[in-house]
């Protein structure tokens, strides 16, 4: 849905929506559906943690993402750069000559806080840079978390093989040698599973969704059925823990140290950001249906089931590995959510043209939750939370150095290249900037080289004869660059023969 577009919204049939909802279960919700509830010592603590989990699942994935964030798509695309694109188009911040900026005519804003904020973003370039840095940080945190999450999730699941084949657990069922050999199979099994998973990626989200959706659905239905059984069998009154009063009892009992376990509780909502990031593969309605009617009730039953069982088994030993898995993903995940909260508050004012008070209320409510969990995650920074941060900043540097990404979904081929002559005409040296939208597919080297030569040839052919550039041009100034698009290679040979030997042309690519 494009909220600011004048074109009518395309309505998908219910068959298409339900098919996309089915596929989204295999792509979007794998991480969100598999986080456990970790062990606490007393019923009061268990009920307090369950109450926290219920509030977090209801407020962040359900209220924030399903009802608010998913509406902030950019022509069907989701993610941090989609929010950045919306804000840039409404505030006219950069690359205004692209036709993607002109396809939607925005009504003029009244002289109120909306126009004041818009004018401030346009006037003060430092605010634009802050907005860009926020978008880059959010995007890179998603990448950094995505680098580690598959390996950690698979290893966490497979490591249960070692516990299940321990000598003391199976001394009557398995020979000692077989039990001992099983302890060493987890790493090869993890590597095999990861290789198979990544081998399927090039088939696209369509086939991955169809392949893994039955697995996720089976998992959710099984956990729901077991949840109902455990609630009835172990503790039929555990549902009372959904009351907010248990949160205050938990904080009162644990006092200053009560907020530190929130970093572990944060794992119950990891994967929520995938609903928005993967929006371009599906649709708003399909993701909302899958989460609201299957995932959300299944997760609530699963966590209540675990609380019911743990409330009667206080002596259950914790897994010694849990501490590491709790500490690693949390900081990157909550950073992405905090960035999303900040950008959505701007979207409410600039794009949806709602009251500033509504934006303040949004950032106060959801921002307070994000900051609380962000502070709890910082405590574990030295304990492993820095791990996804390191690759995130590496990706941040790579984005700055290697790509000119403009805040629109797609750049037309005729507007992709900016070309400028450097030095004297006889030098035949040109500066070129290739621009991509965040939804564009990057070309391989051969296609990019071919289009680049075509564009330079068109630039040479269209240049005025009297043009001379005797001064070196500042590479950071794009005002003197000419917008040139790629065209048929049949015209290239003729134009090159008229102008120059193509072997004599040199190109300086400053940002690709």
N, C-alpha and C positions, 0 to 999 in steps of 0.2 A: 504494500500500500504506500502510495506517495501522498502524504497529507497535503502538500502544497501544490500538487499538480492540478491543472484544470481538466485534464483528460479523465474520462470515467474509469472507475476501477474495474479491472477484469475479475469476474467472479468464476472461480473454479467449481466444477461439479462436485457433488458430495463423494462420488466415486474417486475422483482425483484427490480430494482432501483426505479421505480415509486411507488411500494408498500412500500418500506422503506421510501421514501420521504413523502408519505401520513402518515405513522405512526409517523415519526419524528415531524410532525406538532402538534401531540397530546402530545408528551413527551418533546421535546426540547424547543419549542417556546412559551409556555404558559406565561412565565414571560416577554419575550421580546416584546410580542404583545399587552400588556395591560397597558403600562405606559402613563399617560396623560401629556399634556403640560400645565404647571401651569400659572396662570393669571399674567399679567403685566399691568401697568397703561397706557402706551402710545403705539401708533403704532410703534414708533421707537424701543422701548424695545421689543415689540412682534416680530417684524421682526428680530431683533438681536438674540433673543432666537431661533426663527425658523431657522435662518442661522446656529447657533451653532449646533442645533439638526441635521440638514441635514449633516453638515461636520462630526459630530461624528458618525452618522449612516453609512456614506460612508467610513470613514477612519478606524474605529475599527471593527465592525462586517463584513463589506463587503470586504474591502481590506486586513486588517490584518488577520482576522480569516478565511474567505472563501478562499482567494488566497494564504495565507502563512502558518498560524498555522496548518490548517487541513492537510497539507502535511507532518507534523512532527509526524506522528503516529508511534507507535511501534507495528508492526504486527497487525494493525487494531485497537489497543487500543489508546485511547486519554486521556488527562488530564495531570496534573503536573507530576505525577509519570511516565507517559510514556516518557516525555521529560527527566526526570532524568535517566530513564533506558537507553535511547538512548545514553546519554552522558557518562554514566558509562561503557557501553559496548564498546564504541569507545575508551575511555581512559583507559580501563582495570583497573577500580578502586577497585572493590571488588568482592568476590565470583567467582573468575575466573575459578574455577574447575567445575562450573555448565556447562552442555552440551549446555544450551541456549546461552552461550557466544561463543560457537565454531561452531554453525550451520551456521553462516555467516562469510565468510573469507573477511576481509577488506584489500584492497590494501594498501601497505605501503605508508606512506605520504612522500612527498618530504621534503627536509630540508628548510622549510620556516616557516612563521608565524603559519601555521596549526600545524606542528610538535612541534613548540616551545610551543604553548598553551597546546597541549596534554602532553608534557613532564612536564610542570609546574604542571598540575593537578595530574600527577602520582607521582611526586617527593615531592610536598608539601602537606602533609596530611591536613593542615589547609584549603586549597582551597577545598578539598573534603568535609570537614565538613561544610564549607560555602555553598557548593552546596546542601548538604543534608538538611541543615537548610532552605534554600530557598524552596526546594521541600516540606518540611513538613509545612512551613508557608503557602505556596500556597494551599496545600491540606486541611489544617485545616481551612483556611479562607472560602473555599468552603463549608465545613461542617458547620461551624458557621453560614454562611449566609443561608444555606439550612435549618437550624433548625428554623429560624425566618421567612424566606420569605413566606412559605405557610400560616402561621397564619396571618401575616400582610396583605398579598394580599387578602385573603378571608375576613378578618375583614374590610379592606378598602372598598371592594365592598358591603358587607352587610350593612355597616354603612350608606350607601345611603338610606336605608329603613327609617331610622330615619328622614333624611332630607325630604324625599318625603312624609312622613306622618305627618310632622309638622303641628300644628294647623293653622298657618297663611297661609299655602299653600293649605290646604284641608278643610277649615272651611265650605265650601259649599258642599263638597263631602262626608266627613266621619263624623260620630258622634264623639263628643269630647272624649268619653270613649274609642272608638275603636282607635282613633288617639293616645290617651295617652298610651294605652296598646301596640301599635306597637313599641313604643320607647324602650320597654324592651325585645323585641324578638331577637335583633341582636346577643347577646351573645349565646343563645341556638342554633340559626341558624348556627352561625359560628362553634360551637362545633360539631353539627350534620354533617355539610359539611366536616369538617376535618376528622371526624371519618370514614365517607364513603370513602373519598379519600384514607386514609391510609389503609382501609380494602381491597382496590383493589390492593395494591402494591405487595402482594405476588403472584398475577397472572402473574407478569412479565411485562416488557416494551411492549411486543407484544400486549397483550390485552388492556393495558392502552392506548397505541397509537391508536388502532382501536376505542376505546370508546371515547376518547377526540378529536381526529382529526376532526370529523365533527363539533364539537362545535367551535374549533379554526378557521376552514375554514369558517364557517358561520359568525363568528365574524369579520374576516378579510374582507370578501366580503361585509358585511354590512357597516363596517367603510369606505371601499373604495367607495361604492355607495353614502353614506351620504357625504363623502368628496367631491366627484365631484359635488353633489348638492349644498353644502355650498359654494364651490369655485365660482360656476356660480352665485349663488343667492346673496351672501354677498359681495364678493370681488374678482372679476375675475383677478385682477392684483397682488394678493398676491404671485404669483409664483416668482415675482421679489426678494422676500426676500431670495431666495436660493443663491443669489449672496454673495460672501465673503465680499463685501463692507459694508454690514449691521453689520457684526461682529465688524469691526473697528468703525462704528458709535455708536454701543452699548457700546463698551469699552470707547470711547471718552465721551459719555454722562454720564456714570456711574462712570468713573474715577477709583479711588482706590477700590471702592466697587464692581466694575464690575465683578471681577473674583470670588467673593464669591458665587453668584448664580449658579456657575458652578456645585456645589455639588448637586443641584436639577436637573440641566440639565443632570447630569450623569445617572439619572434613565432611560433615553431613551434607554440606551444600556445595562441595567442590564439583565442578561440572555444570553448575548453573549458567556460567558465562557461555557455555557451548550452545545453549538455546538461542542466544543472540548472534554468536559468531557464525553458526551454521545456518542462519536464516536464509541465505541465498540459495541453499540447496533445496529448501522446502518452502513452506509458507507459514504466515502467522497462525492461521486457523489450525493447520495440521499440528504444529508444535503445541499450541494451547490445548487441543483435544487430547493429545498423547499424554501430556503432563497432568492435566486436570482430572481425567477420567481413569487413568491407569497408574501412572507413576506416583502421583502424590498420595492417594489412598494406600497404595502398596508400601510406600516408604513409611508412612505413619504406622501401619500395622506391623511392619518389620521391626521398627524401633520399640514399639510397645511390647512386642513379643520378647525382644532381648531384655527389656527391663523386667518383664514378668519372670523370666527365667533367672536372671541375675539376683532378683530380690529374694530368691529361695536358695541361692548357691553363692554365699558370700566367700566361701573358701576356694572358689575357682581361681586357679593360678593364671596370672597374666602372661601373655607372650612377651618374651624379652626383646623381640624385634620391634614391638609396637612404637616405642619411643622414637626410633629413627623415622618410621613412616609418618608419624604424627608431625614431626618437626620439619620435614622437607617441603611439602607442597604449599603449606598454608600461606606464607608471606606473599608469594607470587600471585596466588588466587585472590586474596583479599585486596591486593594492590590494584588488580584489574577492576574489581568491583568498586573500589573507591574512585578510580578514574571515571568509570561509567556513571557513577552518581554525580560527579562534578559536571560532566558533559551533558547529562540529561537535564540538569537544572538549567543550563543555558538553552537547551533545545526547547524547554517549556516556555521560556520567555521569547526567544528569537524566532523559532520555527512555528510553534503552536500558538504564539501570541496570547498566552495566558497571563494571569496576574503574577507580578513579582512575588507577592505573598505566597502564592501556591508553590513557586519554585523554592522559596526560602523554607516553607514547611516540608517540601520533599527532601531537600538536602539536610535539614535539621534531623528529620526522623531517620532516614536511611543512612545519612552520613554519620550520625551518632553510632549506629550499629556497626558500620564499616570501621570507624576509628577505634571503637572498643576492641574489635577482633584484630585489627591491625596492630594495636599496642600489645595485645596478648601474643601475637605471632612474633613481634620483635624480640621478645624474651628468649625465643629459641633461635635467634639469628646465628649465634656461634655454634649451636647444637646441630645445625644442618640446614636451616632455612636460607642460608646464603647460597646453597648449591644451585637453585634455579635462577638466582639473581645474576650470577656470573655469566651464563650464556645469554641472559636477557640483555645485558649491557654490550656484549659482543655483537649481538644482532642489531642493537641500537646504532653502533658505530658503522656497521655494514650498510644499513639503510641510508645513513647520512652520506656515505662515500660513493655508493654504487648505483643509486637510482634517483630519478626525478619523478616522484609520485605526486600527481595532482589530486585534489580532493573532489573528484567526480568518479562515478563508477566506471565509465568507459570514455576513451578518447578516440575520436574518429581518425581513420588512417590519414585523411587529408590534413589533420591538425597535429599529427604526432611529433614531427620534427621541427625544431627551431634551428635555422642555419644562418651563419654570418661569416663573411670573409675576414680573414686575419692578415694584416700586412698588405703589400702591394698585390695587384691583380696577377702579376707574373709569377708570384710565389705559389699560387694555386693551393693555398692552405685555408682550411675552413674549420670553423667551430660549429659543433652540432650538439644539440640537447634532444634526447629522445624522451618523450613524456608518455607515461602510462597512467591510466586510472587504476584504482585499487581493485577493480573487478576484472581487469584485462588479463589475458593469458600472454605470458612473455614468449616472444618468438625465439626460435633456435638461432644459432650463430649465422647459418647460411641465409635464412630468410631476412634476418635483421641487416646483414651486410648488403644483400641485394636491394632492399628497400632504401637503405641509406645512400647507396650509389645513385639510385633512381632520383631520390630527393635532391641530392647535390647537383645532379645533372639538370633537373628542372630549375634549381636556383640559378645555375650558370646561364641557362637559356633565357630566363626571365629577367636577368640583371640588366640594368641600363648601361649602354656603352660608355657613358661619361663617368661611371662610378669609379672612384678611386678612394682607397682607404690607406692613407700614409701613416696613420698613427695606430699604435697597438691598442686594441680594444680591451677594456676591462672585462674579464671573463665572468664577473659576478653581475654585470649589467645586461639584462635580457631585453631592454627596451628597443635596442637596435637590431635584434634578431628577426629574421623573416620566417613566417610560418610556411612550411612546405610539406606537402603530402606525397606519399609514394604513388607511383602510377605504373602503367604497363611497361614491361621491359622491352617491348618491341620499339618503343619510342626512344629508349635509352641509347641504342646503338647509333641511330641517326643523329641525335643531339650531340653525342660525344664526338662523332666524326666531324661535326660542324665546329665544335668549340675547342676540343683538345684531346690529346691522347689520354685515355683513362689511367694509364700507368703513371702519369705525371701528377695526378691529383693526390694530395695529402689531406688527411682528415684528423682534426684534433677533437676527440670525444671527451668532453669534460665531465658529463654526467650521463651515464647510461644505466 
